[in-house]
Amino acid sequence: MRHFGIIGYPLVQSFSAKYFNEKFATSGIDAEYSLYPTEVENLKLTVERLLYALDGMNVTIPYKQAIIPYLDRLDETAEAIGAVNVIHKHVGYNTDCLGFIDSIRPLLRA
């Protein structure tokens, strides 16, 4: 089984676990997605533990910048923005930018 999750605080508003677990189940993917609410004073230990325990992780406020020192590297977009919202194999990515651009593209005039 593959393991994924989200780190942030608070996570009471997060719909991620329900969404991804339903998606895994309906797609026949042997995986689970969990919430990892983490207080700032526990961030370093939690990140170090999760980077090795999870196959991938999402990062939400307030840790999109604070998590960077714990990663091996950033992709070009995360480096330019200075924030990470997805981690895979110790590499930080930022997909928020693409999501934002894609959401407003239909509203822009050429």
N, C-alpha and C positions, 0 to 999 in steps of 0.2 A: 504494500500500500504506500502511496506517495502522500506526503504531508505538506500542507501549505498553511499560511496564517497571515494575520495582520497584527502589527504592533503600533500602539499609540495610547493616548490617554486623554479623555475617557473613551471607551468604545461602546457605551450603552446605545448610542445612536447608529452604530454600524449595522448594515444589512448584509455585509459581506459573507459571513458564515452561512446564513440561510441561503443566500443566492448561489454561492459556489457549491455548497453541499447538494442542493437540488440539481444544479447543472451537472455535477459529477454523476449523480444517481441516474438521471435521465439519459445521460450519454454513455453509461456503462463504464465509467472511469473509476478505477480502484484508487480513490483518494479521499482525503478529508481536509477540511479547512476550519481552522480554529481561531478564536480571538485571544490575543495576548496583551491585555491591558497592563501597562507598565508605568510605574511612577518614575520620574526623572532620576531619582537617586539610585534606581535599580537598572537603568538603561544599559550600561556597559555589560553587566553580568548577563542580563536577559538577551542582549544581542549576541554576545559570544556563544551562549548556549543555543539560541535559535538558528544561527548561521550554519551550525553543523547538524542540527536536528531536522531542519525543514528543507524541502526541495525548492521552495520559493516563498517569498514573503512580500507583503504589501506594507507600506509605511504611511501613516497618516499623521496629522498634526498632533502633537507639536514636534515630532522627531524627524521631519523630512530633511532638515539640515544637520541636526545633532548626530545622526547616524553615520554620516559620511566618514569620519575618522576610523570607523570600525570595518570599512570595506577595503578590498584589495585595489579596486579601481572604479571609475565611473565611465559610463559611455559618454559620447560627445555631447548629447543633449543635456544630460544631468550635470555634466561639468560646466556647460555654458550657463545653465539656469542656477546652479548651486543648490539643488534640492533633488531628493530621491524619493520616489514613491513605489518602486518595484526593485526587489533584490533577487538575483538568481546567481547561484554559484559565486557568492561574495562580490558580485559586480552590481553597482547601483545604476538604475535607469530612471528616466523621468518620462512617463507616458501622459502625464497631466497636460503637457504642452500640446501634444498631438490631439488629445481629446478636445481641448479648448478650441484649437484651430478648426478641427472638423466640425464642431458644433456651430461655429459662427460663419463658416465658409458659405453656406447657402444664403446668408443674409447680406453678404458683401456684393456690391455692384462692381462689375468689371470695368 
